[in-house]
Structures are given as C-alpha cells and as structure tokens.
Amino acid sequence: MSTTPGLRVGPVPVGPGPGRGGPRHPEDGAPSHSLERLGAGALGWIGRHLDHFDPFAPAHGAARTPDPGGAHRPAKAALELALLTHCWTRLDPGDDPRRAEATVRVRAIWLHPGFPRLLTAEPRGATQYRLACAALAPAGTEDAPFRAALDRLTAADLAPAGRSPYQRLELRYYADKAGVAHAVESYPELARRNVLVTLPATALARARRRDALADRDAVESRDTQDAQDAQDAQDAHGTTAPRPDEPPVTVPEAYALTHSAFYLSDFARTGPGLPDAAVADAAALTGRLLDHCVRHDWWDLAAELVMTQVCLGLDPTGTPEGTAALACLARAQRPDGSIPGRSAATRASTADPAPEYFAKAYHTTLVTALMTLLLGTGRTP
C-alpha cells in the first residue's frame, strides 16, 4: 500500500469486532441505490457551482456575502474543493469528467497571483492554509505563486510548542504532505495522546457525573410536596423524568475526533495506528455521537462521523447508527443535490441569494460527497 512521505502504513481493521459490520451483500438490504443518489447529487451540485468555489470567478467574486473572515472564507472553500479532488483522484483514478473539471478549476485557482493573499488573510490560520495549499496542489502548479508564501514559513510557524496533540497532528499531516520539515513528534506518539484514545474515557466520566448529579437533583426535588406528587403520578403511569439529551462530547471535541481519524488514517488510506482496544472505544463513541446527530439532524457532523467509521475500519452500512446517519443525510438532501447546511437548525432557505445559500451549503455537501466516495459510491459508473 503506497502512502505519502512521512505517513506510516498500517493495516485497517476489518471483520467482526465491537461496533463493526460484516461484509455487505446485496441481499442485506443495504441502501446502495440511495448512497449512489446521495453521491451523484452532491457531486453534481458541486460541479454546477465551481464558480462559487473560485474566489476569482468574475461572475461571483464581487457578489460574495461579507463576513468577519470574508477574505479567508473563499480560500477555505477552494482548499476544501482541492481536498475533494485530491482524495477523489486517489480513490478513483479513472477518467471521470466531473473530477477532471473540478481539478482544472483548482489548478486555475492555485496559479492565480492573488491566491497567496487569501491564504494569509487570517493570521491565525495562515500557516495551516499555506501548508494545506501545498499539500493539496494539483499537478502543473510547481511554479505557482503560492510556493513563495510557503518558503516564508519560519521555524516558529512550524514549532509544536504551544499546540495541543490534535493541532500537532494536523500540522504534521499537512507539513508531511507538503514536504516541509518540522519538529513534530512521530505518528505513534501523536496517536497515543490523540482524542481518539483519550476522549472515550473522558466522555464516560462526564456521563457518570451527569447521571450522579441528575440522581442527586431528583432526590432533592422530592423534598417538596409538589415534586412528590409529580413523582407519584409518574410512578403510577410507569414513567420516569426525562434527562437532558446531551451529546457525549462537545461539538469542537467531536470535530477533533473526526479530523484526527482522517489525518491518522490519511482519509482511510491506512490504518489509524491505534491499539485494538482504543479502536473499539473510539468506534463506540463515534456510534453514540452518530445517534445524537441523527436525533438532532446535525448533518455535517453525521457525514464526518460516517467517514470516521470508515477510517476506523468499520462498514457504516453494516452498523445501525451508520445506516441511520446515511438515511438522515438522504432525507436532508435537496432535489438539486445540495445538503442545505450543517444542521436542520441552521439550514439555508431556497429563497436565500445564491452566494448566501452556497456559503451555508457547500461544506456539508462537499463532506457528503467525499463520504460517498470513501464508501465506494459516487465514482465513475
């Protein structure tokens, strides 16, 4: 199995195991046709909106909706398009005209003299954006203007000091792919400290504390007659007071979990390099998070967690939570192929101006497209 320089190669866990589905067969009733529609729709929408990913497209460049990171957001959209084409090429090297068209657009953006300015418009993300730009650069951009910005990175820009284990992993992943020297520790060391290993235990401890607090509050509330009457009524009907439906971890922690799986496995290209017990614990936490995402229609995180299952060696179509998440995304998809936002609560309206709709919809639609590619659908027929 080939991999990029600096990334380690390891087996991806397969077969039966905690939270894993077995091989999928046609008679299993897996929604392969729905997945194909989901992937084809998302990739089709992206292909029809390449101008919106391009910060220099004359038809849309002046019409973008301003926001606090206005100059930064167009660079982010372009980098995400480059990530899609990068992974798509590795997953399906065939002659797909959709991928070819998207790659041509990425190359034009990378060759534009104004692109380096967008990469450094937001100082906090400038180092990571420049590294990602070089790491995901398509063929034919070896002499592009962004290379000069990459050369200006200093030892301080690449220093691991002051970064969390997750941030060091992200730095190493893109620096290695960009061919930039750094002092970040090895992948096995990063994996041992990563949230994929540490977060499951943290989530379990938090759940136990919440349960203990809820039990204590329930006891204290029964000190009043009204509470006792309510409890008696509940007992008479065989019900108990519902507890808050909280996610197992915070949303930022959940995204750190998904992105860690992407980087440690090079987007499912290798094994994540975790001990078997850690893989099982991470898979179990991913499943609980997926359950929560489905209940609350958190589409973007659901798509990333399905990708995480793949990166951990699972078949999402063989797990109940994976199947539910795929069905959730299929329900969310609009007839034009887009997923209209990160969640139902923040979804775009079809009445929104085109730039506003794109700003809300593009990320989740792109992640969904990449998810279907990892699952083996949405590729060249």
C-alpha positions in Angstrom: 0.0 0.0 0.0 1.5 3.3 -1.0 1.3 6.4 1.1 2.6 10.0 1.1 6.1 10.7 2.5 6.2 10.8 6.3 2.9 8.9 6.7 3.1 5.5 8.2 1.4 2.5 6.7 -0.6 0.0 8.8 -3.5 -2.4 8.4 -7.0 -1.2 8.5 -9.0 -3.3 11.0 -11.6 -5.4 9.2 -14.0 -8.2 10.0 -16.1 -8.7 13.1 -15.5 -6.6 16.2 -17.0 -4.1 18.5 -19.3 -1.9 16.5 -18.2 -3.3 13.2 -20.5 -4.6 10.5 -19.5 -7.6 8.4 -19.2 -7.7 4.7 -22.1 -6.2 2.9 -24.1 -8.3 0.4 -26.9 -7.3 -1.9 -29.4 -9.4 0.0 -28.6 -7.5 3.2 -30.9 -4.7 2.0 -28.2 -2.0 2.3 -29.3 1.2 0.6 -26.7 1.2 -2.1 -29.1 2.9 -4.5 -29.7 5.7 -2.0 -26.0 6.1 -1.5 -25.4 6.4 -5.2 -28.1 9.1 -5.5 -26.6 10.9 -2.5 -23.2 10.9 -4.0 -24.2 11.7 -7.5 -26.4 14.5 -6.3 -23.7 16.1 -4.1 -21.0 15.8 -6.8 -23.4 17.1 -9.4 -24.2 20.2 -7.3 -20.5 20.8 -6.6 -19.8 20.6 -10.4 -22.5 23.1 -11.2 -21.2 25.6 -8.6 -17.5 25.5 -9.3 -17.6 29.3 -9.9 -18.6 29.7 -6.3 -15.6 27.8 -5.0 -13.4 30.1 -7.1 -12.6 33.4 -5.4 -11.6 34.9 -8.7 -14.5 33.8 -10.9 -15.8 37.1 -12.4 -19.4 36.2 -12.2 -19.4 35.6 -8.4 -16.3 37.2 -6.9 -17.9 40.6 -6.2 -21.1 39.1 -5.0 -19.9 37.2 -2.0 -21.7 37.9 1.2 -19.3 39.7 3.6 -18.4 38.2 6.9 -15.7 38.7 9.6 -13.4 36.4 7.7 -14.6 37.5 4.2 -11.2 37.2 2.5 -10.5 33.9 4.4 -13.7 32.1 3.6 -13.1 31.9 -0.2 -9.7 30.4 0.4 -11.3 27.8 2.7 -13.9 26.8 0.1 -11.1 26.5 -2.5 -9.0 24.3 -0.2 -11.9 22.1 0.6 -12.5 21.6 -3.2 -8.8 20.7 -3.5 -9.1 18.1 -0.7 -12.1 16.6 -2.5 -10.2 16.3 -5.8 -7.1 15.0 -4.1 -8.9 12.2 -2.3 -11.1 11.5 -5.3 -8.1 11.0 -7.6 -6.6 8.5 -5.1 -9.9 6.6 -4.7 -10.9 6.6 -8.3 -8.0 7.2 -10.8 -10.3 6.6 -13.7 -11.3 9.1 -16.3 -14.2 10.9 -14.5 -15.1 14.1 -16.3 -16.6 15.6 -13.1 -13.3 15.2 -11.3 -11.3 16.5 -14.3 -13.4 19.6 -14.4 -13.0 20.3 -10.7 -9.3 19.7 -10.9 -8.9 22.1 -13.7 -10.7 24.8 -11.6 -8.4 24.0 -8.6 -5.3 24.4 -10.8 -6.5 27.7 -12.1 -7.1 29.0 -8.5 -3.6 27.7 -7.4 -2.0 29.5 -10.3 -3.7 32.8 -9.7 -1.3 35.5 -8.3 -3.9 36.7 -5.8 -4.4 33.4 -4.1 -1.4 33.7 -1.7 -3.0 36.9 -0.2 -6.2 34.9 0.6 -4.2 32.2 2.3 -2.7 34.7 4.7 -5.7 36.9 5.2 -6.5 35.4 8.6 -3.2 35.3 10.6 -4.4 32.5 13.0 -4.9 30.1 10.1 -2.2 31.3 7.7 0.4 28.6 8.5 -2.1 25.8 8.2 -3.7 27.2 5.0 -0.3 27.6 3.3 0.7 24.0 4.2 -2.7 22.7 3.0 -2.4 24.6 -0.2 1.0 23.0 -1.0 -0.1 19.6 0.2 -3.2 19.5 -2.0 -1.7 21.3 -5.0 -2.6 19.6 -8.3 -0.1 18.7 -11.0 1.0 21.7 -13.0 1.4 24.2 -10.1 5.0 23.6 -9.3 5.9 27.2 -10.1 2.7 28.8 -8.8 2.9 32.0 -6.7 1.8 30.3 -3.5 5.2 28.5 -3.4 6.9 31.8 -2.4 4.5 32.1 0.6 5.3 28.6 1.7 9.0 29.4 1.6 8.4 32.2 4.1 7.3 29.8 6.8 9.7 30.1 9.8 10.7 27.6 12.5 8.3 29.4 14.8 5.4 28.8 12.4 6.1 25.1 12.4 7.0 24.7 16.1 5.0 22.1 18.0 5.3 24.1 21.3 2.0 25.6 22.5 -0.1 23.3 20.3 -2.5 20.6 21.5 -1.9 17.0 20.4 -4.6 17.4 17.9 -3.1 20.6 16.5 0.3 19.0 16.3 -1.2 16.1 14.3 -2.9 18.5 11.9 0.3 20.4 11.5 2.4 17.2 10.8 -0.2 15.8 8.4 -0.1 18.8 6.0 3.6 19.5 6.5 4.5 16.0 5.6 2.3 16.1 2.5 3.7 19.5 1.6 7.3 18.2 2.0 8.1 20.8 4.7 10.5 19.9 7.5 9.2 20.2 11.1 9.9 19.1 14.7 6.5 17.5 15.5 6.7 14.1 17.2 6.1 10.8 15.4 2.7 9.5 14.4 2.7 6.7 17.1 3.4 9.3 19.7 0.7 11.6 18.4 -1.7 8.7 18.3 -1.1 7.8 21.9 -2.1 11.3 23.0 -4.8 11.8 20.5 -8.5 12.4 21.3 -9.3 9.1 19.6 -7.6 7.5 22.6 -8.4 9.9 25.4 -11.8 11.2 24.6 -13.9 8.0 25.1 -12.8 7.8 28.7 -13.5 11.5 29.2 -17.0 11.1 27.7 -17.7 8.1 30.0 -16.6 10.1 33.1 -18.7 13.0 32.1 -21.8 10.8 31.6 -21.3 9.3 35.1 -21.0 12.8 36.6 -24.2 13.9 34.8 -26.0 10.8 36.0 -24.9 11.3 39.6 -25.9 15.0 39.5 -29.3 14.1 38.0 -29.9 11.5 40.6 -29.0 13.9 43.4 -31.3 16.6 42.0 -34.1 14.1 41.7 -33.7 13.2 45.4 -33.6 16.9 46.4 -36.6 17.8 44.3 -38.7 15.1 46.1 -38.3 17.1 49.3 -41.2 19.3 48.2 -44.8 18.0 48.1 -45.3 19.2 44.5 -42.4 17.3 43.3 -43.5 14.2 45.3 -47.0 14.4 43.8 -45.4 14.6 40.3 -43.2 11.7 41.1 -46.2 9.7 42.4 -48.1 10.5 39.2 -45.1 9.4 37.1 -44.8 6.2 39.1 -48.5 5.5 38.7 -48.0 5.6 34.9 -44.7 3.7 34.9 -42.7 6.7 33.6 -39.6 8.5 34.8 -38.5 12.1 34.4 -36.5 12.5 31.1 -32.9 13.6 31.3 -31.4 16.2 29.0 -30.4 14.9 25.6 -26.8 16.0 25.7 -24.1 14.9 23.2 -21.4 12.6 24.7 -18.7 15.3 24.0 -18.7 18.9 22.9 -19.1 19.8 19.3 -15.4 21.0 19.0 -14.3 17.8 20.6 -16.4 15.8 18.1 -14.8 17.6 15.2 -11.3 17.0 16.6 -12.3 13.3 16.8 -13.3 13.1 13.2 -10.4 15.1 11.8 -8.0 13.0 13.9 -9.3 9.9 12.3 -8.9 11.5 8.8 -5.3 12.5 9.5 -4.1 9.4 11.3 -5.5 7.1 8.5 -4.8 9.5 5.6 -8.5 9.5 4.8 -8.9 5.7 5.2 -5.8 5.0 3.1 -4.0 3.3 6.0 -4.9 2.0 9.5 -5.1 4.8 12.2 -2.3 3.2 14.2 -4.3 2.8 17.4 -4.3 -0.2 19.8 -7.2 -2.5 19.1 -8.9 -1.5 22.4 -8.6 2.2 21.5 -10.2 1.5 18.1 -13.1 -0.3 19.8 -13.6 2.6 22.3 -13.3 5.2 19.6 -15.8 3.3 17.4 -18.3 3.1 20.3 -18.1 6.8 21.0 -18.5 7.5 17.3 -21.6 5.4 17.3 -23.1 7.3 20.3 -22.3 10.6 18.6 -23.9 9.4 15.4 -27.1 8.5 17.3 -27.2 12.0 18.7 -26.6 13.6 15.3 -29.4 11.7 13.7 -31.8 12.7 16.5 -31.0 16.4 16.1 -30.3 16.5 12.3 -26.7 17.5 12.7 -25.9 16.7 9.0 -22.3 17.9 8.7 -21.1 16.1 11.8 -23.0 13.0 10.8 -21.3 12.8 7.5 -17.9 13.3 9.1 -18.6 10.6 11.7 -19.6 8.1 9.0 -16.2 8.9 7.4 -14.7 8.3 10.8 -16.2 4.9 10.9 -14.6 4.1 7.6 -11.2 5.4 8.8 -11.5 3.1 11.9 -12.1 0.1 9.7 -15.9 -0.2 10.0 -18.5 -0.6 7.3 -21.1 2.1 8.2 -23.7 0.3 6.1 -23.4 -2.6 8.5 -23.9 -0.6 11.7 -27.3 0.6 12.9 -26.1 4.1 13.6 -24.2 4.3 10.3 -27.3 3.3 8.3 -29.5 5.8 10.3 -27.0 8.6 9.5 -27.0 7.8 5.8 -30.7 7.8 5.8 -30.7 11.1 7.7 -28.5 12.7 5.0 -30.6 11.3 2.2 -33.6 12.9 3.7 -31.8 16.2 4.1 -30.6 16.3 0.5 -32.4 18.8 -1.7 -33.6 17.9 -5.2 -30.6 19.9 -6.6 -28.2 17.6 -4.8 -27.1 20.0 -2.0 -27.3 19.5 1.7 -28.6 22.9 2.8 -26.5 23.5 5.9 -24.6 22.0 8.8 -27.8 21.2 10.6 -31.6 21.5 10.3 -31.4 24.4 12.7 -29.0 26.4 10.5 -30.2 25.3 7.1 -30.3 27.7 4.2 -33.5 28.6 2.5 -34.1 28.3 -1.2 -35.1 32.0 -1.0 -31.6 33.0 0.0 -29.4 34.7 -2.6 -27.2 32.3 -4.4 -24.0 33.4 -2.5 -25.6 33.0 0.9 -27.1 29.6 0.0 -23.7 28.4 -1.2 -21.9 29.7 2.0 -24.3 27.6 4.1 -24.5 24.6 2.0 -21.1 24.0 0.3 -19.2 22.4 3.2 -21.7 19.8 4.2 -22.4 19.0 0.6 -18.7 18.5 -0.1 -18.2 16.4 3.0 -21.2 14.2 2.0 -19.7 13.8 -1.5 -16.4 12.8 0.0 -18.1 10.4 2.4 -19.8 8.6 -0.5 -16.5 8.3 -2.3 -14.9 6.7 0.7 -17.9 4.3 0.8 -17.2 3.3 -2.8 -20.2 5.1 -4.4 -20.4 8.3 -6.4 -17.5 7.3 -8.6 -17.3 6.8 -12.3 -20.1 4.4 -13.4 
